[in-house]
Every structure is written in structure tokens, then in C-alpha cells.
Amino acid sequence: MAEWLYKANKSMLDVHGTLLLAEHGFLCRSAYQRRRGGEVALVNNVRRVQLGDTLHFYFSQSGKAPRPLGKHLIIEPGEHEEGGAFGPRVPETALYVLNSENFLKRYDAESRYEVDPHLNKFTGWLLRKLGPNMKAPDKFAKGRATLARVDEDGSLAILEDDDAEVA
């Protein structure tokens, strides 16, 4: 199983809302992205994350070191305390469709998250907290990438989010 580093930022929820959502086992994340020219594409990085992988979750704030939000295991709905809130798995990913908008509204009352541009539904990883995360390596902390794989030797594989295939 792989280890990943993931950075959220305040474009959706602030650090407290993001932490609260993570503590309830959900990281809202689209499977698809809108590219230049209006095409919608599956994000390659997102599909590389698999069930059973470990995710070190951080919150990025400009001018500050990323705040650690914990080390999590990517799980299935049957392992989640509110598994009924989630629907089918997004093909080629470990993301799940959120069936209950009430689940998200508890933590995002102002509806700052946007639905996935291809599926027109909220999607995300289901999480089970394992403990504290590793210190974010400088290359990741200071970089633009939001998702990076930690290789077996401890080095980072920074994978650009733009690496996508047209859906």
C-alpha cells in the first residue's frame, strides 16, 4: 500500500471546517477537473490513490508551514461510521459519491464546496484516522502540488495535478 501527502487550502473551508470534516472521515475531493477549453478530465493523481493507502493530510495557509490534520487510512463505506451517507465508488478511483448532502452541510453550511464537474455530485475519500502525520517535507510544503506519493525510500514523487486524461 502507498503513502500519500495531501494539502487542502482555504479555497473551500477554513482549517477548522476542514479538520472537522476530516475528523468525521471525509475529504471532499473531485475526481474530475475542468481543463482549458472546457474539457472535463479525470485527475490522474487522484486515481492513483487506492483503498488501503495511507494519506497524510495537511492544510496549507499562505506564508505558513502546512498544518498537519492527521494520518488517515483510505477506507470503504462499510468501514465508515456513517457509511450509508455514501454511494458508489467513482470508477478508477478510491473516491466515493456522497449521497447525503446533509452530511456535508453539517460542516459546510455555506455550501463552499462545489460538485464534481463531470459527475455533478460531491465526491471524496473516506478516512479513518490512524494518528499524527509525518512532518511535511520542504519540497511538498513549499511546492504547488496538492498530492504527492512517498516512495519506499522516503523520497517524494511530486505528480502535477494537471496530468489528466479527457473523459
C-alpha positions as CSV (number, residue, x, y, z in Angstrom):
1,M,0.0,0.0,0.0
2,A,1.2,3.5,-0.8
3,E,1.6,6.6,1.4
4,W,0.5,10.0,0.1
5,L,0.7,13.6,1.2
6,Y,-2.3,15.8,0.5
7,K,-2.7,19.6,1.0
8,A,-6.1,21.3,1.3
9,N,-6.4,25.1,1.3
10,K,-8.9,27.7,2.2
11,S,-10.5,27.9,-1.2
12,M,-13.3,25.8,0.2
13,L,-13.4,25.5,4.0
14,D,-11.1,27.1,6.6
15,V,-8.7,25.0,8.6
16,H,-11.3,24.4,11.3
17,G,-14.1,23.2,8.9
18,T,-11.6,21.1,7.0
19,L,-10.4,19.5,10.3
20,L,-13.9,18.9,11.4
21,L,-14.8,17.2,8.1
22,A,-11.7,15.0,8.3
23,E,-12.5,14.1,11.9
24,H,-15.8,12.8,10.6
25,G,-14.0,10.7,8.0
26,F,-14.4,12.7,4.8
27,L,-12.1,14.6,2.5
28,C,-14.2,16.3,-0.2
29,R,-12.3,16.0,-3.5
30,S,-13.4,15.9,-7.1
31,A,-12.4,13.1,-9.4
32,Y,-12.6,15.3,-12.5
33,Q,-11.3,18.7,-13.3
34,R,-12.3,21.3,-16.0
35,R,-9.4,22.0,-18.3
36,R,-8.6,24.8,-20.6
37,G,-11.0,24.8,-23.4
38,G,-13.8,23.5,-21.2
39,E,-12.9,19.8,-21.4
40,V,-13.5,17.7,-18.3
41,A,-10.8,15.2,-17.4
42,L,-10.1,12.6,-14.8
43,V,-7.3,13.7,-12.5
44,N,-4.6,11.1,-12.8
45,N,-3.1,11.7,-9.3
46,V,-6.5,11.1,-7.7
47,R,-6.9,7.8,-9.4
48,R,-3.5,6.6,-8.2
49,V,-4.7,6.7,-4.6
50,Q,-6.2,3.3,-3.7
51,L,-8.3,1.8,-0.9
52,G,-6.0,0.9,1.9
53,D,-3.4,3.6,1.2
54,T,-2.3,6.0,3.8
55,L,-2.9,9.7,3.5
56,H,-1.0,12.3,5.4
57,F,-3.4,15.3,5.4
58,Y,-2.3,18.9,5.7
59,F,-4.0,22.3,5.5
60,S,-2.0,24.9,3.5
61,Q,-2.0,28.6,4.6
62,S,0.0,31.1,2.6
63,G,3.2,32.1,4.3
64,K,3.0,29.4,6.9
65,A,4.0,25.8,7.1
66,P,1.2,23.4,6.3
67,R,-0.8,22.5,9.4
68,P,-1.0,18.7,10.0
69,L,-4.5,17.3,10.1
70,G,-3.5,13.6,10.7
71,K,-2.5,10.4,9.1
72,H,-5.5,8.6,7.7
73,L,-6.4,5.3,6.0
74,I,-8.5,5.4,2.8
75,I,-11.5,3.2,3.5
76,E,-14.8,1.9,2.1
77,P,-18.3,2.9,3.2
78,G,-18.7,-0.3,5.1
79,E,-15.8,0.8,7.4
80,H,-17.1,4.3,7.9
81,E,-19.4,5.2,10.9
82,E,-21.8,6.9,8.5
83,G,-21.3,4.6,5.6
84,G,-24.9,5.0,4.5
85,A,-24.2,8.6,3.5
86,F,-22.0,7.4,0.6
87,G,-22.9,5.8,-2.7
88,P,-21.0,4.2,-5.4
89,R,-17.3,4.3,-5.9
90,V,-16.1,6.6,-8.7
91,P,-14.7,4.3,-11.4
92,E,-10.8,4.1,-11.5
93,T,-10.5,5.8,-8.1
94,A,-10.9,5.3,-4.4
95,L,-13.3,8.2,-4.2
96,Y,-17.0,7.8,-3.3
97,V,-20.1,9.7,-4.3
98,L,-21.7,11.5,-1.4
99,N,-25.4,10.5,-1.3
100,S,-26.3,12.7,1.7
101,E,-25.9,16.4,1.2
102,N,-26.9,16.7,4.8
103,F,-23.6,15.0,5.8
104,L,-21.6,17.8,4.0
105,K,-23.9,20.6,5.1
106,R,-23.2,19.9,8.8
107,Y,-19.6,21.0,8.1
108,D,-20.1,23.3,5.1
109,A,-23.3,25.2,5.9
110,E,-22.4,27.9,3.4
111,S,-22.0,25.4,0.6
112,R,-18.5,26.4,-0.4
113,Y,-17.6,23.0,-1.9
114,E,-18.5,22.5,-5.5
115,V,-19.8,19.3,-7.1
116,D,-17.5,17.3,-9.3
117,P,-17.7,18.9,-12.7
118,H,-18.3,15.6,-14.6
119,L,-20.5,13.7,-12.1
120,N,-22.4,16.7,-10.8
121,K,-22.2,15.2,-7.3
122,F,-20.0,15.7,-4.3
123,T,-17.2,13.1,-4.2
124,G,-14.3,12.4,-1.8
125,W,-12.1,9.9,0.1
126,L,-13.5,8.2,3.2
127,L,-11.0,8.3,6.0
128,R,-10.2,6.5,9.3
129,K,-7.7,8.4,11.4
130,L,-4.6,6.5,12.3
131,G,-2.7,9.1,14.3
132,P,-0.4,12.1,13.7
133,N,1.1,12.7,10.3
134,M,4.7,12.9,9.3
135,K,6.3,16.4,9.1
136,A,5.6,17.7,5.6
137,P,8.9,17.6,3.6
138,D,10.0,21.1,2.5
139,K,9.7,20.2,-1.2
140,F,6.0,19.4,-0.6
141,A,5.3,22.1,2.0
142,K,6.6,24.9,-0.2
143,G,5.5,23.5,-3.6
144,R,2.3,24.0,-5.6
145,A,1.4,20.3,-5.8
146,T,-1.5,19.2,-3.6
147,L,-0.8,15.5,-3.8
148,A,2.5,13.6,-3.6
149,R,3.4,10.0,-3.2
150,V,6.0,9.0,-0.6
151,D,8.2,6.4,-2.2
152,E,9.6,3.4,-0.3
153,D,13.0,5.1,0.1
154,G,11.2,8.1,1.7
155,S,11.6,10.4,-1.3
156,L,8.7,12.2,-2.8
157,A,7.1,11.7,-6.2
158,I,5.5,15.0,-7.0
159,L,2.8,14.5,-9.5
160,E,1.3,17.6,-11.1
161,D,-2.5,17.9,-10.8
162,D,-2.7,18.9,-14.5
163,D,-1.8,15.4,-15.6
164,A,-5.2,14.2,-16.6
165,E,-7.0,12.4,-19.4
166,V,-10.0,13.7,-21.1
167,A,-13.2,12.0,-20.0
